[in-house]
Structure formats: structure tokens, C-alpha cells
Amino acid sequence: MGFEKTAPHGGNIYNFAKKHGYHEQEVIDFSANINPLKYPAGLKEEIINSFENIKHYPDPDCTELKAMAAELYQTHWENIIAGNGAVDLIYTIVQRLRPKKVLIVQPTFSEYEKACKTIGVEPDNLILKGDDDWQLSLQEIGSVLNSYEMLFLCNPNNPTGNTHPIETIKELYRQCKKNKVVLVLDESFLDFTREEDRNTALNLFKQDDDNLIILKSLTKMFSIPGLRLGVAVANSNLVKRLEEFRPPWHINYFAQRAGVYCLSNSRVVAETRSFIEKEKQFVYDGLKKITGFKPFKPSANFILVDVRVSGHSAHTVATSLANYRIMARVCDNFIGLDDNFLRFAVKKREENNKLLTALNEVINSGIK
């Protein structure tokens, strides 16, 4: 059985549907970690009702969006920078601050590394291990921090699904400040977790911080990946530096409108969190029952699974799942992982049942 090269990211439903001859609406996408409850009620009408404003340029300063984000994150609007998704902000941070030495905690989101390479920097990697539940050793990272100018940490981490507790983040932040290292903390999935309010680095942020940048994605929680929207919280002087020389009208009008609407409907977060808590436990328990599968305990809305003991490769399983119109994320292109790892998003019960049923049939079929 032949396999194609692993896609750089999940969620390419268009390519998957075309390759397998499916209609896009037939595909169940477990490869992208998006809120299965969809966008907030009324968002579609909000965009339609504001359609006539398409004839005007968007607000170049994202004034209303920044104000709403600042209120939600309990900071000042001058500490907010908006981007076309968290990825846009990652590249902006690297290309404007231009660190010469970067450390990335792996396995994690590949765009941190790719952003560094756009400025000719080959980052170093601190690779965490599944045997340690992907937990960070403060002693290990503390012994090398003085060699770097920037550190990337995803919390909760994608794709491993673990969250580093606030005690770890607080000590890491202290060590970064001591060594004058800019800590870029990606909290894109933190609002899916039960203890977001306790574990967010926003609790540590101070107005005069010049070494802490906190990334927040609106794409995932509010299910608007097609619009691309994210924000970051940072020192106001740092925000000015990051925004300098960006193209004008950087965030389109409808993305700004959607962002304001979504942030004003924050009850969606609590509803989603409660839903995800139940469904991720259901999927996790189901995955544990599959012969040879080792799922890692999730804290967010996706689950990493080690399939090596099953005798099947991740590519084999994903290719077989395609026959069920199911997309899965093969993780062999994450640094520190290989073709033994799959990641599944948590979706609604009906879809989760289809996944577990299909996986059991695939594993028991004998296809290698």
C-alpha cells in the first residue's frame, strides 16, 4: 500500500475530498482541532447584515476588535495586536524581533520553526518524551536558556495535548526574564481546557513586561478558520514594534466584525468547554479499548495516540480511515514523533462513535 507525504497541517478537506472522490460535506474531519459546536449563533446574520460595508476599507487599527479583546483578557487595548490567525502573528514576531538564537519545545506546531527559517535562523529543539507525559523539565531548560533570545512554548501543546500548569509557566517566565529571553507562549487551545482561568499566563502579564508574548487564537474556539483571526497580548511598546511596517488594512472587515461578535459571545467558551470535557473522555476511553492503542490523556480538544503496539503504522490507519470518509492527522512530520502517532480532534458524539467504530474495524481487519 503506497502513502503520500504527510500534509504539513490538518484540515485540508478540499484535497482529501478531491483525492478520494468525495463531496466535501461527506467528509468527517478529525485532523483539524476546531470547535465541533460551530460558530456562535447569529454570526452568519451579523456578517450578512454588515455586507454593505464591503464598499469601505476595513479599520486599519482594528479599534473595536482590540477593545473587545482587551476587555476579555483584562488588559489595555494598547497591549493587543491582531493578526490573520495565530500563524500570522508568529511570523510577525520572528520577522520583527529577529532573534539570532531560538529554542522550541518539541514536538509542537511546525510554524514556529518555519517562521525562524524565514530570517535565516535554524532553531534548536528541546524534545519532550511521551514516557514523561510530555512534561517540561525546568532544570533542563533552565540550564540552557542563557544561550537563547527567544523561546516558543505551546500550552496546551499541539499535538501532544498536555497542559503545563501555571506553576511551571511561572517559573519558566521567571527564568526567561532573568536571562532576557522573549517567551512566546501559544495559548491557542487553552480556552478548551477546564482550568483556563488558572493556567493562563495572562495572570502573570504586567504592562511593563518586555519578554512575554501570549498568543490567542479565535479561529479554533469560535470555529472560524476560514476567516483567519487571532490576537496576542504583549507590552505596548512591543506591540508598536510588531505593528510597524505591516501592510495597511491587514485584517479584513468581515474578520474584524466576526471577531468582535465572537468575543462578545464568550458564553460559547463555557458551553464548549463543558461539551468537550464529556466528549474527550468518551473518545479517550474508547481509544484505550482498541488493541495496541495508547492514547495520551488530553487536556484540550484533541488526542494523540501511539499505535505502534497495534502492529499498524499511522499512515496505514489513516489510509484505511479514508474509506470511511474520515480524515485523521498523521504526526510523522512533527519533530520528535514518527509514523507511530496519530492525532484525532474531539467532535460530536455521533461522529466520535463513527471514528471509534471505524478504528476497531480497521485494527481488526488485519491490514498492515
C-alpha positions as CSV (number, residue, x, y, z in Angstrom):
1,M,0.0,0.0,0.0
2,G,1.5,3.4,-1.0
3,F,1.3,6.5,1.0
4,E,1.6,10.2,0.2
5,K,3.9,12.6,2.1
6,T,2.2,13.8,5.2
7,A,0.5,17.2,4.8
8,P,2.1,20.0,6.8
9,H,-1.1,20.6,8.7
10,G,-4.5,19.0,9.2
11,G,-7.7,20.4,7.8
12,N,-7.1,20.2,4.1
13,I,-10.6,18.8,3.4
14,Y,-10.5,20.1,-0.2
15,N,-7.5,17.9,-1.2
16,F,-8.8,14.9,0.7
17,A,-12.3,15.1,-0.9
18,K,-10.8,15.5,-4.4
19,K,-8.3,12.7,-3.9
20,H,-11.0,10.2,-2.8
21,G,-13.9,11.3,-4.9
22,Y,-16.0,12.6,-2.0
23,H,-18.1,15.7,-1.6
24,E,-16.6,18.0,1.0
25,Q,-19.8,17.8,3.1
26,E,-19.4,14.0,3.3
27,V,-16.0,14.1,5.0
28,I,-15.7,13.9,8.8
29,D,-12.5,15.9,9.6
30,F,-10.8,14.7,12.7
31,S,-7.5,16.2,11.5
32,A,-8.3,19.8,12.5
33,N,-8.9,20.8,16.1
34,I,-11.9,23.1,15.6
35,N,-14.9,23.6,17.9
36,P,-17.4,20.9,16.8
37,L,-20.3,23.1,18.1
38,K,-19.6,25.5,15.2
39,Y,-19.6,29.3,15.2
40,P,-21.7,31.3,17.7
41,A,-25.4,31.6,16.8
42,G,-26.1,34.8,14.9
43,L,-22.7,35.2,13.4
44,K,-23.8,34.4,9.9
45,E,-26.6,37.0,10.2
46,E,-24.1,39.5,11.6
47,I,-21.9,39.2,8.6
48,I,-24.8,39.3,6.1
49,N,-26.3,42.3,7.8
50,S,-23.0,44.2,7.6
51,F,-22.3,43.1,4.0
52,E,-22.8,46.6,2.5
53,N,-19.7,47.8,4.4
54,I,-17.7,45.8,1.9
55,K,-17.5,49.0,-0.1
56,H,-15.4,50.6,2.7
57,Y,-11.8,49.9,3.7
58,P,-11.6,48.0,7.0
59,D,-10.4,49.8,10.2
60,P,-6.6,49.7,9.8
61,D,-6.2,49.8,13.6
62,C,-8.8,47.1,14.5
63,T,-10.0,49.5,17.1
64,E,-13.2,47.7,18.1
65,L,-11.6,44.3,18.0
66,K,-8.7,45.3,20.2
67,A,-11.0,46.9,22.7
68,M,-13.2,43.8,22.9
69,A,-10.1,41.5,23.3
70,A,-8.6,43.8,25.9
71,E,-11.8,43.7,27.9
72,L,-12.0,39.9,27.8
73,Y,-8.3,39.5,28.6
74,Q,-8.4,42.2,31.3
75,T,-5.7,44.4,29.8
76,H,-5.4,47.7,27.8
77,W,-6.1,47.8,24.1
78,E,-2.6,49.1,23.5
79,N,-1.4,45.6,24.7
80,I,-3.3,43.9,21.9
81,I,-2.1,43.1,18.4
82,A,-4.4,41.4,15.9
83,G,-3.4,39.0,13.1
84,N,-4.7,36.8,10.4
85,G,-4.7,33.8,12.7
86,A,-2.0,33.0,15.3
87,V,0.3,31.9,12.4
88,D,0.4,35.5,11.1
89,L,1.4,36.7,14.5
90,I,4.1,34.0,14.8
91,Y,5.8,35.2,11.6
92,T,5.3,38.8,12.6
93,I,7.0,38.3,16.0
94,V,10.0,36.5,14.4
95,Q,10.5,38.8,11.5
96,R,10.2,42.0,13.5
97,L,12.2,40.9,16.6
98,R,14.7,38.9,14.5
99,P,16.2,36.7,17.3
100,K,19.6,35.2,16.4
101,K,19.1,32.1,18.7
102,V,15.7,30.4,19.2
103,L,14.7,27.4,21.3
104,I,11.5,25.5,20.5
105,V,9.9,23.0,22.9
106,Q,9.0,20.0,20.7
107,P,7.1,18.1,19.4
108,T,4.9,21.1,18.5
109,F,3.4,23.3,15.9
110,S,5.7,23.4,12.9
111,E,5.2,27.1,12.1
112,Y,7.4,28.3,14.9
113,E,10.4,26.6,13.1
114,K,9.3,27.7,9.6
115,A,9.0,31.3,10.8
116,C,12.5,31.2,12.2
117,K,13.8,29.9,8.9
118,T,12.4,32.9,7.0
119,I,15.0,35.1,8.7
120,G,17.8,32.5,8.2
121,V,17.7,31.1,11.8
122,E,17.9,27.4,12.4
123,P,16.2,26.9,15.8
124,D,17.3,24.4,18.4
125,N,14.8,21.9,19.8
126,L,14.2,20.7,23.3
127,I,12.3,17.4,22.7
128,L,9.9,16.2,25.4
129,K,9.1,12.5,25.8
130,G,5.8,10.6,26.0
131,D,7.3,8.5,28.8
132,D,7.3,11.6,30.8
133,D,3.8,12.6,29.7
134,W,5.4,15.4,27.6
135,Q,6.2,17.4,30.7
136,L,8.8,20.1,30.7
137,S,11.9,19.8,32.9
138,L,12.6,23.3,34.4
139,Q,16.0,22.2,35.4
140,E,16.9,21.0,31.9
141,I,15.6,24.1,30.1
142,G,17.0,26.4,32.8
143,S,20.5,25.1,32.2
144,V,20.4,26.3,28.5
145,L,18.2,29.4,28.4
146,N,21.1,31.9,28.7
147,S,22.1,30.8,25.2
148,Y,18.9,32.0,23.5
149,E,17.0,35.2,22.7
150,M,13.5,33.6,22.2
151,L,11.6,30.6,23.4
152,F,8.5,29.1,21.9
153,L,6.2,27.0,24.0
154,C,2.7,25.9,23.1
155,N,0.3,25.4,26.1
156,P,-1.7,23.2,25.8
157,N,0.7,21.7,23.4
158,N,-0.2,20.6,19.9
159,P,-0.1,17.7,19.1
160,T,0.6,16.1,22.5
161,G,-2.5,17.5,24.2
162,N,-0.9,18.2,27.6
163,T,-1.0,21.4,29.6
164,H,1.9,22.7,31.6
165,P,0.5,24.0,34.9
166,I,0.7,27.7,35.9
167,E,3.5,26.8,38.5
168,T,5.7,25.6,35.6
169,I,4.9,28.6,33.4
170,K,5.5,31.0,36.3
171,E,9.0,29.6,36.9
172,L,9.8,29.4,33.2
173,Y,8.7,33.0,32.9
174,R,11.0,34.0,35.8
175,Q,13.9,32.2,34.2
176,C,13.3,33.8,30.8
177,K,13.1,37.3,32.4
178,K,16.4,36.6,34.3
179,N,18.1,35.5,31.0
180,K,16.5,38.2,28.9
181,V,14.7,35.7,26.7
182,V,11.5,36.5,25.0
183,L,8.9,33.9,25.9
184,V,6.3,33.4,23.2
185,L,3.5,31.4,24.8
186,D,0.9,30.0,22.4
187,E,-2.4,29.5,24.3
188,S,-4.4,28.9,21.2
189,F,-6.1,25.8,22.8
190,L,-6.2,26.9,26.4
191,D,-9.8,28.0,26.3
192,F,-10.8,24.4,25.6
193,T,-9.4,23.3,29.0
194,R,-11.1,23.1,32.3
195,E,-8.6,25.2,34.2
196,E,-8.0,28.0,31.6
197,D,-8.6,30.8,34.2
198,R,-6.0,29.3,36.5
199,N,-3.3,28.3,33.9
200,T,-3.3,31.3,31.6
201,A,-0.1,33.4,31.5
202,L,-2.4,36.4,31.5
203,N,-2.2,36.1,35.3
204,L,1.5,36.8,35.1
205,F,1.4,39.6,32.5
206,K,2.4,43.1,33.6
207,Q,2.2,46.3,31.5
208,D,5.9,46.8,31.5
209,D,6.8,43.2,30.5
210,D,9.1,43.2,27.5
211,N,9.8,39.5,27.4
212,L,6.3,37.9,27.3
213,I,4.0,37.5,24.3
214,I,0.8,35.5,24.7
215,L,-0.9,34.2,21.6
216,K,-4.7,33.6,21.5
217,S,-6.5,32.1,18.5
218,L,-10.1,33.0,17.8
219,T,-10.1,30.5,14.9
220,K,-10.4,27.3,16.9
221,M,-12.8,28.1,19.7
222,F,-15.2,30.1,17.6
223,S,-14.9,27.8,14.6
224,I,-13.9,30.4,12.0
225,P,-10.7,29.0,10.4
226,G,-11.9,30.2,7.0
227,L,-11.7,33.8,8.2
228,R,-8.3,33.6,9.9
229,L,-8.2,35.7,13.1
230,G,-6.0,35.7,16.2
231,V,-4.6,38.2,18.8
232,A,-1.6,38.5,21.0
233,V,-1.1,40.2,24.3
234,A,2.2,42.0,24.8
235,N,3.9,45.1,26.2
236,S,2.5,48.2,24.4
237,N,6.0,49.3,23.1
238,L,6.5,45.7,21.9
239,V,3.1,45.8,20.1
240,K,4.1,49.1,18.4
241,R,7.3,47.5,17.2
242,L,5.4,44.4,15.9
243,E,2.9,46.5,14.1
244,E,5.4,48.8,12.4
245,F,5.8,48.2,8.7
246,R,2.9,45.8,8.5
247,P,0.7,46.2,5.4
248,P,-2.2,48.6,5.9
249,W,-5.7,47.1,6.3
250,H,-4.1,43.9,7.5
251,I,-7.3,42.4,8.9
252,N,-10.3,42.3,6.5
253,Y,-13.6,43.9,7.5
254,F,-15.5,40.6,7.9
255,A,-12.8,39.0,10.1
256,Q,-12.9,42.1,12.4
257,R,-16.7,42.0,12.5
258,A,-16.7,38.3,13.3
259,G,-14.0,38.8,16.0
260,V,-16.0,41.4,17.8
261,Y,-19.2,39.4,17.6
262,C,-17.5,36.2,18.8
263,L,-15.7,37.9,21.7
264,S,-18.9,39.5,22.8
265,N,-20.5,36.0,22.9
266,S,-18.0,34.5,25.3
267,R,-20.7,32.2,26.8
268,V,-19.8,30.0,23.9
269,V,-16.5,29.2,25.6
270,A,-18.1,27.9,28.8
271,E,-20.6,25.8,26.8
272,T,-17.9,24.4,24.6
273,R,-15.6,23.6,27.5
274,S,-18.4,21.6,29.2
275,F,-19.2,19.7,26.0
276,I,-15.5,19.0,25.3
277,E,-14.9,17.7,28.8
278,K,-17.5,14.9,28.3
279,E,-16.7,14.0,24.7
280,K,-12.9,13.9,25.1
281,Q,-13.3,11.5,28.0
282,F,-15.7,9.4,25.8
283,V,-13.2,9.3,22.9
284,Y,-10.2,8.7,25.2
285,D,-11.9,5.8,26.9
286,G,-12.9,4.3,23.5
287,L,-9.3,4.7,22.2
288,K,-7.9,2.9,25.2
289,K,-10.1,-0.1,24.4
290,I,-8.6,-0.5,20.9
291,T,-6.0,-3.2,20.8
292,G,-2.5,-1.8,20.7
293,F,-3.5,1.9,21.0
294,K,-2.0,4.1,23.6
295,P,-3.9,7.5,23.8
296,F,-2.3,10.2,25.9
297,K,-4.6,11.9,28.4
298,P,-5.9,15.0,26.8
299,S,-6.4,18.4,28.3
300,A,-7.7,20.2,25.2
301,N,-9.9,19.2,22.3
302,F,-7.7,16.6,20.6
303,I,-6.0,13.4,21.5
304,L,-2.6,12.0,20.5
305,V,-2.4,8.2,20.1
306,D,0.6,5.9,19.9
307,V,-0.4,3.0,17.6
308,R,3.0,1.1,17.5
309,V,1.8,-1.9,19.6
310,S,-1.1,-2.5,17.3
311,G,1.2,-3.6,14.5
312,H,-0.2,-0.9,12.2
313,S,1.5,2.3,11.1
314,A,-0.2,5.7,11.5
315,H,-0.3,6.0,7.7
316,T,-1.9,2.6,7.3
317,V,-4.6,3.5,9.8
318,A,-5.2,6.9,8.2
319,T,-5.4,5.5,4.7
320,S,-7.9,2.9,5.9
321,L,-10.0,5.5,7.6
322,A,-10.3,7.4,4.4
323,N,-12.5,4.6,3.2
324,Y,-14.9,5.7,5.9
325,R,-14.7,9.3,4.7
326,I,-12.7,10.1,7.9
327,M,-9.6,12.4,7.9
328,A,-7.0,11.8,10.6
329,R,-3.7,13.6,11.3
330,V,-0.6,11.5,10.8
331,C,2.1,13.0,13.0
332,D,5.3,11.8,11.5
333,N,6.3,15.3,10.4
334,F,6.3,16.6,13.9
335,I,9.9,16.8,15.3
336,G,10.2,14.1,18.0
337,L,7.3,12.0,16.6
338,D,7.2,9.4,13.8
339,D,4.8,7.1,11.9
340,N,3.5,5.6,15.1
341,F,1.5,8.6,16.1
342,L,-2.0,9.8,15.1
343,R,-3.9,12.8,16.4
344,F,-7.7,13.0,16.5
345,A,-9.9,16.0,17.2
346,V,-12.8,15.7,19.6
347,K,-16.1,16.1,17.8
348,K,-19.8,15.4,18.4
349,R,-21.0,12.1,19.8
350,E,-22.3,10.7,16.5
351,E,-19.1,11.5,14.8
352,N,-16.9,10.2,17.6
353,N,-18.9,6.9,17.6
354,K,-18.2,6.6,13.8
355,L,-14.5,7.2,14.4
356,L,-14.3,4.5,17.2
357,T,-16.3,2.0,15.1
358,A,-14.1,2.6,12.1
359,L,-10.9,2.3,14.1
360,N,-12.0,-1.0,15.6
361,E,-12.8,-2.4,12.2
362,V,-9.5,-1.2,10.7
363,I,-7.4,-2.7,13.5
364,N,-9.3,-5.9,13.5
365,S,-9.2,-6.2,9.7
366,G,-5.5,-7.4,9.6
367,I,-4.4,-4.8,7.1
368,K,-0.8,-3.8,7.8
